[in-house]
Amino acid sequence: MKKPPISRANAERLMCCCIAIFSFMAAGILMMLLGYVLANGWSPLKHGCLRASMEVGNEPLVEAGWRTIYALLGATLIASPLGVSAGIFLSEYAPDTRSTASIVDGIDSLAEVPPIVYGLFGWGALSLHWGLDASWLILLTLGLWLLPRLITVTYAAVQEVPVSFRRESLALGASRWQTTLKAVLPYAMADIVAGILEGMARVSGVAAPVIMLAASQPLPQEAPLRILPYYLYRSVIESAEIGTESQFGTALLLLTICLLLQSAAILVRSIWVSPLSTPNMGERIDG
């Protein structure tokens, strides 16, 4: 005797239940890992920040955290003007040809290249060939890794702006640059800023380029190289004991920086109000 077929409603209900179960399982595992790092890293991190007693090499952990933030800001300042400008040019001014599409696809591919490849480039070209010091090596290598992603994010954000905005702005007598500046960028700026913050979050946790750059330095423990990802890597492979207070504190501080940057990106996307959504759009374009 054949079993009655499962109705579409029951099949959808079963599928939703399976998706919910696996989602809660994944979220539970993630929360367990975060809770484990938090439980083991909060106390040493608190003591290290308040008393400046936990040391990374010869300096407190909080100083390595500030150095990591400075490296993030420096790499972002190098990559952001170039990346945003290139994305705007490819979207608004480059001819719509197969060559432009190939360039965009190539930049998309560069954005997915593993960071260790950029570390090899920094080691071979910037360090051995040009002889740059450690500070510029860190900033330029991380900036180069961030650059293709910012170009891709800017290009995608500008492409999402409706064509009608451009058409109506040009019909009102605005020039092409005025259209880009006052009718396109205000609408795309939230995604661009959020993409920059997300790129900074990716850069903050990468250690592979710094490992390659440290190999080219006569003193791999000099100050510019002592940022959190590199210290965590060195402490794990060189320490006789795994899971020390210093390691958990470093991991928690690094995780906090990443989560804050990601949260800032989500906040920007949720609360940023586009000027084009206001009723005085025509006045802004004319101005």
N, C-alpha and C positions, 0 to 999 in steps of 0.2 A: 504494500500500500504506500503510495507516494505521500510525502509530507507536504502540507500546504506551503506554497511559496511565501517568503517573507514580504510583507507589504513595503511600499516605498517609505512610508512614515516610520515603520519599525526599523528599517535599514538605516535611515538617517539618524534615528535616535541611538541606535547601536554605535554608529560611527562617531557621533558626538560624544558618547560616553567613553569610547576608546581614546579619542583625542584628549578629552579632559583628564583621563587617568594618566596618560603619558605626559601631559603638560604638568600636572601636579607632581609626578615623579621627578621630572627634570628640575622643576623649581625647588622641590624638596632637597635634592642632591646639591644644588647650587647653594641653597641657604645653609645646609650643613657645612659645606666647605667654607663659606664666608664666616659662619659662626665659629668654626674651629680656628681660623686665622685670627678672628677678633678676640676670642678667648685667650689665645696664647700670645697675641701681640699687643693688646691694649695696655697691660700693666707695664711692660718694658718701654713701650713707646711713650706712655705718660711720664714715666720717670726720666726718660731720655730728653723729653721736651722741657720738663719743668726744671730738672737739675742739670741738664746738659752733661749727663754722666755716661750715657751710652755712646761709644765712639765707633766711627767708621774709619779704620786706619788710625789716624792721629787727630780726628776731629769729631765733634758730636754729630749724632745722626741728623739733628734738625738742620745743621749746616749743609749736609749732603742733600737734604730735601730742598733747601733753597737753591742750591746749585743746580739741581734737576729742573726746577721751575725756571731759572734763568736760561738754561739751555733750551727749554721748550719755547720760551718767549723769543730768544734770539733766532732759533730756526724758523719760527713762524714769521718773524719780521723779515727774514730773508725770502721766504717762499711766498708769502701772501701777496705782495704787490705784483710779483711776476705771474703767479698762478691766476689771480683774479683778472689781471689785464689780458693774459693769453686766452682765458676762457671767454671773456667778452669779445675779443677780436674774432675768435673762431666762430662764435655764434652770430655776431651782428655784422661783421665787416668782411670776413673771408668769403670768397665766392662759393656758392653751393655746388661744388663739383665732386667728382670721385676722389680727387687728390685730397681735398679737405676732409672727406669722410675717412680716408685712409689715415690721415694724420690724427684725427680724433680717435680712431680705433687703436692706433699705435700708442697714444698717450694713455688710453684705458689699459692697455697691456702693461705699460710701464708702472701704472699705479698698483698693479697686482704682483709686481716683481718682489721676491723676498728681500727683506732688509739687508741680509748678509751680502747680497750682490752689490748694494750701494756701499757697504762697508769695504768690500774688496776694491771698489772704485776709489773710495777715499784713501785706502791704504796704498794703492798703486799709483794713482795720479796725484792726489792732493798732498800726500805725505812724502813719498819717495821722489816724485818728479819735481814738485813745486817746493817741498820742504816747509810746509806750513806748520805752525806750532799746534799744540793740542787743543787750545781753545777754538781756533778757527777750524780745525779739523772736525770737531764735534758739531759746530754750528752749520758748516757747509754741507757735511754729509747728511745730517738729519734734515736740513733744508731741502737738499736734492731729493731725498726720499719722500718728503711731504709735497714737493712741487707738482708731480703728475696728478696726485689725488685732488689738490686744490683746483687744478685746471679742469679736471673732470667734473667736480662738484659745481664749479661756477658755470661751466658750459651747460650742464643739465638744468641748473636753476634758471638760467636765462632762457633756455629753450622752452621751459614750461610757461613762460609768460605768454598770454594769448596774442595772436597776431593782430587782433582788433585794437589793442592798446597802441601798437606802433602805427597802424593805419590811421587811427583817429588823431594821434599826435601830429603826424605829418600833414594831415588835412587841416589842422589848426594853424599851420605855418611854422611849426618847430623844425629845426634842422635835425639831421640824423644823430648828431652828438647830443643835442638837447633831448631827443626822444629816448636815447639810451640812458641818459643821466636821470631824467625826471619821469619817464613813463615805464621804463623796463627795470632799472636797478632797484627802485623802491619796492617793487613787488617781489624781486628775487633775493633781496638782501637777507631776509631771515634764513633762507636755506644756505646762502653763502656763509654767513656767520656761524650757523650751526655746523656746517661742514668743516670749517676751520677748527672749531672746538673739538669735533670728533677726530680730526686728523691729529690734533695735539694729544688727545687721549691715546691714540695709537702710538705716537712717538714716545710718550712718557714711559711706556712699558717695554720698549725694545732694547735689547742688550747686544744683539749680534753685530751691528755696526761698530759699537764702542769696543767690543772684544777685538775686532779686526784692527781698529785704529790703535788700540793699546799695544798690539804686537809690533807696530812700527815705531814705537816710542822707546827711547833708551831708558826712561823711568816710567813704567806703566802705572805707577801709583801716584803720579803727580796730580795736583789738585783738579784741573779741568776734567780728568777722566774719572774722578771719584763721584759719579752720580749714582743714584739708587739702583738702576738695573744692573750696572756693572759690578757694584759692590755685592749685590745679592748673588750674582753668578760666582764671583771670586770666593765669597764666604762659603758657598755650598761645595765647590770643588776642592777647596783648600783646607776647610775645617775638618778636624778629626771627629767632630761631633755634629750630627745633623739635627736640625730642629732647635737651635739655640735661641735664646731670647732676642739677640741682636738680629737674627735672620727673620724671626716672626715680626719683630718691630719694623724692619725694613719692608717686608712684604705688605704689612698693613698700611704703612705710610704710602707706598707706591700704589696700592689698591685704592686708597682714599683719594689720591690725586686723580687717578683715572675715572673714578666714579663721580667726582665733583665736576670734571670736564664734561663727561657724558650727560650728567644732570643739567649742566648749564646749556648744553646743546638742545636738550628736550625742552627746557624752559624757554629758550629763545624761540623755538618753533611754535610753542603754545601761546605765548603772550605777545609776540611781535605783531603789531597792527600795521598793515601796509597802508601808506598814504593814499594809494589808489582806491582804497575802500571808502574814503571820505567823499562827501558830495562836492568838494571844491577841486576835483581833479583837473578840470579845465583851466582853473586859475593857476595851478602849479605848473602846468605844462606851458601856458603862455608866458609865465614869469621866467 
